[in-house]
Amino acid sequence: MTKQAKYKVLAGQFIGAIEAGEYQNGQSLPSLRQLSALNQVSMTTAMACYRHLESLGFITADPKRGFFVSLEYNPAGDIKHAQFTAKVSPLPATPPSRLRSGLATAQLDPALIDTQTLRASLARTMRSNQLLFNYGDPLGEISLRQALSNHMKTQGFTLNAQDLIITQGCLDAVKTALELTTKEGDVVAVPSPCYSGLLDILSVMGRYVMEIPSNLDGIDLVQLERAMAGQQIAACLLSANFQNPTGHCLSIQQKQALADMARRYQTPVIEDDVYRELSHDSMPPLPVKHFDKDGWILWCSSISKTLAPGFRLGWCAPGRFYDRYSDLVRVRSLGCNRPLQLALADYIGRGHYTRYLKKLNRTLALQCNQYIQTLTSLLGASIQLNRPKGGLVLWLELPDVDTRQLQAQLKNEHIYILCGDAFSTTDLYQSYVRLNFGQCLSAEVESQLIRFAQVIEHPLCQKPGEKYAKTGTKPA
């Protein structure tokens, strides 16, 4: 008989007590330190126990107060999502040129990046030995893969170092996964709206998309399952945590269901999880990969949004596709920059990354609130927006505004935003704008937001026949 993992044994004891009524809904549980001491287990095991209970829906985490019994499901937001019947759509043969600057790009302000400590890790690496100038393991330095594995275990997400392959950023990991699981002319299911960079990759690869509507707890699994069962799609490509552009997450129940659907219908799910660790008010949520028992989830991530986009380092856990994925990496690139991998391994292994993320997320939570307060004070009732619990972007709805005109007008003044059309093959998001709040709210950025609000009122940016919605007077 296979011995059950210690954290699952401990979780089972809690489940029994909760189901027996020994714990009431909303009652607090022992802290991680108390749980570790009472049961003589490591903090990692204690964390894994609570993450397992959270994944099963028995408890919730409050970053300021601890862990609580939660037997009721609460939707993860009140965002309005367009509902429609999913259908296959082509993408442009040549993706449009995207604005890559300022408020238009989801990226950290350079002032937030831990440059001093990163430089120290780079300096240590460069002094270490001469072998770092030779070819390394094309699948990635084992020290980096082990450091990543150890780091993720502290978050209750167990993934062995040997399961990971280092890539040149997250989009490179995603593109390789798509090459393995689909071919030209295939249909890939994506959430609606969907990150423009993923649509651009699918475009240049000659794939079609089937946009699946989003809803309060994630994505319309009924339509997605219908597409899987009918073999209408070759793969699914999505972000489960702090999705770009909406900022919302799939619920635990949806993640479990999605992993089960992938197994049942043998449909690969490529998970772009680049924002997971930018969780503003709690520990990082679990990825869909956590619930993957048969290897149908290809999990991709990187440090491009959290730490150092210039490093161009990411990774993939390709599951059952590991051998084919590694073969493709070996013959195509011979691996990634070795000194940078070793420096990142040093940085993570010394605990700098964990400490940095904790500080960064406090800052991003504050900046998110600052941006929301500034925008609502400038625009009042004419704006609707979500309040994301992580990531870097705000998804705004401006019901009376032609956002393409707004984008064009602001571009003339060197102020850059990204309108909703970039995130869909449909015309459902023409009143939406995505803004990056990763920039510190400096006087310059604040002046851009003020100008953003002013240009919205320009007649060219108003939709015909809708200006009366603000004045209450319907045109003759």
N, C-alpha and C positions, 0 to 999 in steps of 0.2 A: 504494500500500500504506500502511495506517495505521501510523504510528510507534508502537511499543510503549512504554508508560510506563517511565521509568528504573528505578523500584523493581521492576517485574516482570522487567526484563532482569537486574537484580542477583539477584533471587530465583531466576530460572531457572538462573543460574550455581551457586548453592548447591544447588539440586535435583539438577543434573547431578553435582556433586561428592558429594553424599550417596548418590545411586543408584549411583555408581561405587565406593563404599566408601571414599572419601577421608576421610569423617567417620564415626565410629562412634556407635552409639546411646549417648546420655548424654554425649557429648563437648561441651565448651563451644565457643561461637562467639565471634567478636570482639565487644567491647562496641560500643554504638551510636557512641560517639566514635571508636573505632578503625575501625569500618566506614565512617564518614563520611570520615575522613582517608585511609584506604587507597584508597578509590574516588572521592575528590574529589566527594562528593555532600553535600547538606544533611542535617542531623539528621532533618528531617521525612521525607526520602526513605529514610534508613536505617531509621527507625521503620516506615514503610510497608512496606519490604521484609520486615522481621521479622514484622510483623503478617500479611502475606500468607502467609508460610511457616507461621505458626502456624495460620492459617485452613485451610490445606491439610493440616494434621496432621504436618508435618515437624519442627517444633520446639515447645518449650514455654518459658515465661518463668518464672524464679524472681526475685522482686523484690529479693532480697538478693544473688544470685550472678550473674544475667545470663540468657543464652539458651543452650539446650541442644538437641541433636538428640534427637528423641523419635519413634521409629517404632512405638511400642506405644501402644494406646489404654488410658487409665485412667479408670474411671468417676468421676464428680464427686461422690461421696459414698456413704454407706451408709444413707440414709434408707429406712425401710420405707414402701412405697407400696401402698395398696389397689388390687387388680386386679379389674376387673369389665367387663361388656359395656356399652359406651356406648349410651345411649338418650335420646330426646327427653324433656325435662321442662319443665313450666310453672314460672313464678316467681310469687310472691304479687303480687296486683294493687297492693298498697301495701307497699313495703319496710318491714321493721321498723326501729324507732328504734335507732340504733347508739350505743354508748358512745364518746365522743370525748375521752378524757382519760387521763392517766397511762400506766400499763402497757398500756392497751387501744389506744392510738393510735400508729401508726408515724410518729414525728416526732423531730426533733433537740431536744435540750435547748437552750433559748435561750442558755445559757452557751457553747455550742460555735459559735454563728453569728458570723461575722466582722462584727459590727455596726459597729465603728469605721471600718473601711475602706469598708464599704458607705455609711455616712453621708458619708464624704468624697467618694465618687463622686456621691452625690445632691446634695451641696452644690455640687460643680463643675458639675454639669448645670444646676442651678437658676440659676447665675450666667452660664451660657454665652451664651444669646441669648433674645430674646422669642418667637421662632418656636415654641419648644417648647410654648407654650400654645395653638397652633392645631391643627387636625386634622392627623394624620399619615397615613402610608401605611396603609390598612386591613389590609394583609397583613403589616405589621410594619416597624419602622424598619430600613432597609438596613444601618445601622451595627451593629445588634444581630445581624442575620442573618449579616453578614460576620464579626463577632466569634465567633459560634457555629461557623461553618464553619471558621475558622482554628483555633479551639480543638480541634475534633474531628479535624482533620488531624494534630495532634500525637499523637493516639492511634491513628493508622493507619486512621481511618474518614473517607473522603473524601465530602463532601456539599457541593454548591455552595450559596452563599447564596440564589440564586434558586429553589432547590428547597424552601426552608423558608417556612412561614407561621406567624406568631406568634399564639398563642392565650391564653386566660385560664386557664392551668394545663393540666396533662396530661389531667385528666378531661374538660375542655371539648374538647380536641383529639380524644379518643377518641369522645366523644358525636357530634361533627360527622362523624367518619369512619363511625360506625355509621349516621347519618342518610343518608349518601350511598350506602352499600353494602348496606343492608338496609331492609326495611319492616316495619310492624306484622304480627305473626304469623309472621315468618321465624325460622328456627333458626340460632343462632350457636354454633359450637363453642368451648368454653373448657376449660382444664386443670382437673383435679380434684386437690386443692382449688383454689379460685379466689378472688382478692381480693374481699372482700365489697362494696367500692365499685363494682366492675365489675358484679357481680350486681345491685346496686341500680339502676344505670343501665339495664341490660337490662330490669329489672322495670318501671320507669316508662315505658319505651319500648314495652312490649307485645311483647317478643321472647321466644322460647323458647330454652332452652339444651340443648346436648348435651355433657355432661361427658366429657372424654377422660382416661383414667387416666394418672397420672404414673408414671415409672419412673426407674431409676438415672441414665440419661443424658438425661432430659428428659421426653418425653411419648410415649405409644403412637402412633407414626406409622402403624402398620398400620391401626389403627381410624380414625385421622384421615383417612388417604388413602382408606379405604373410604367414608367419609362424603362426601369431596370428589368421588370418582369417581361415586358414586350420586346426586349432587346433593341430598343430604339437608340440606346446610347452605348458607346464603347467604354466610357469612363466618366467619372464625376470629379470636378475640380472645384474646391471650395476652401474658405477659411471659416473655422468653427469658433474662433475666439477674437473678439474685437475686430470684426470684419471691416474691411475697407471697401466702400465708404461709410457704411451706416454706423459702425462702431458697436453693433450688438453681437451677442454670443448665442450659439446653440445651447439649449438646455441640456442638462445631464441626461435626461430621458431621450432627447433627440440624438445625442452622441452615441448612446448605447444602441438605439434603434438603427442608426446609420451603419454602425459597424456590423450589426447583425444582417442588415440588408445586403451589404457588400459581400458577406460570406454566403448568404443564401442564394444570391443571384450571380455570384462570382463576377462581380463588377468592380474593377479597381476604383478606389477613391483616393485622389491625390489631395492631401491636406496641406495647404499653404498656411503655416502657423507662425508667421514672422512677428506677430504682435502679441503673442500669448504672455510674454513676460512683462509687458507694459500694463500691468494690472494696478489701477490707481488705489483701490481701497481694500485689497485682500491679496492673499497668495495667488499665484498664477492659476487660472482654471486648467482643468485637465483637457488634453487633446482627444480627438476621436481615437487616435492611435492607442490610447490607454486601454480601450475596450476591444481592441483588435486581437482576436484569438487565432486567426488563420492566415494572417499576413496580407490581406487584401487592401490595407491602408498603407499608402506610401507617404510618410510624414516628412515634410520639408520645413526647414527654418534657417535662421541665420542671425548674425549680430548686426545686420545692416540697419535695422530700425532701433536697436537698443543701445549700441555701443560705437561701432566704427564702420560706417558704410564703405570707407576707402580701403579697408582690408580685403573686401570682396571674398569673405569666407562664409560659407553656409554648410548645411549638411542634409542628408536624407537617410531615413530608415526605411528601405524599400520593401521590407517584409519578404514575401515569397518571391519577389522579383530581384532579390539581392544579387544572385549570380549574374544575371543578364545586365543588371544595372552596373555592377562593378566591371564587367567586361567592356561596356561602352565607355566608362570613365577611363579605364586603362588605355584604350587605343586612341581615345580622342584628345586627352589632355596630359597624360602622364602625371596627373595630380595637380595640387595647388601650391601656392607659394610656401615653401617649407619654413623659412625664418618667421614669417607671420603666424603660421600655425603654432610653432613652438612658443612664440611670445604670448599668443592667446592662451595656450595651455598653462603657461606660467601665471598669467594674470588670473585665470579662473581657479587654478589649483591653490593659489595663495589666499583665496577667499575674497579677492578684490571685487569680483563680478557681483557676488551676492550683496556685498555692502553697497556697491555702487547702485544696483537696481533698487534697493530699498530707498536710498536717498532720491534717486531719479524719479521714482513713482510718486513720492510725496510732492516733488516739484511739479510734475505733470498734472497731478490732481488739482493743485492750486492754479496752475496756468489754465487748465480747462475751465475752471470756475470763473477765472478772470475774463477769459474770452467770452464766455456765455453772458456774464454780467455786462460787459461792454457792448456786445451786440444787442442784447435786449433793451439796454438803456438807449441805444441809438435808433433801434427799429421798432421797439414796442410790439404791438399786436400784429404788425405786418410780417412777422417772422415766426416760423415754427421750427423747432430744432430738437434733436435728441440730446440726452445727457449721458454720454458713454462712460462706462466704468473702467475703460482702459483704452490703449492705442494712442493715436496721435491726431485723429481727425474729427471734425464736426460736420454733420450732414444737415444742411439747412433747407427748409422749404420756403420759397418766396412765392406765394400763390399768384400774385398779380404781375410777376416779372418775367420778361423774356431773358433768360440767363445767358443765352448766346450773345445777345446784344450787350448785356452787362459785361461779360467777359471781354468782348472786343473793345468796348469803351475804356475799361480799366487798363487793358494792355497798352493802349495809346499813352497812358500815363505811367507805364512801367510798374503797374500793380497787377499781380498775377493770381487768378483764381482758376478753379476747374469746375465747369458747369456739368449738370447731371447727364447730359447726352453722352459724355465720355464713358459712362458706366453701364451702357445697355445698347442692345440692337433695336430696342423699342423707342417710342416717343413718350414714355410714361414719366420721364424725369426731367422734362424741360424746365420745370420750375424749381429745380434743386441745384444747390451749390455745395461743393466740398471745400472746407478750409482746413489748413494745417494749424494746430495750436502748439506744435513742437517748438516754435520760435518763442523766445522770451518776449513778454509784452513790453517792448521798449517804446520810447516816444515815437520812433519811426514807424513801428508796426501799428501803434495806436492811431497814428495819422492815416495810415492806409485803411484801417477799419472805418475811420470817420469818412474818408473819401468813398469807400465802398458803400456806405449808407447813403451818402449824398447822390452818387451816380444812380443808385436804384430808383430815385425819384425822377430821373431824367425821362422825358416823354418817349425817347427812342427805346428805353428799356421796359416800358409798360406794354403789357399785352393789350391788343385792341379790344375795346369794350369792357375792360376789367378795372380801369382806373376808378370807376364809380364805387367799387367795393370799399375804398378807403373813405370816400366823401359821403357815401350814403345816398348819392344822387345818381340815378340811372340816366344815361344819355338818351336824348330823344331819338 
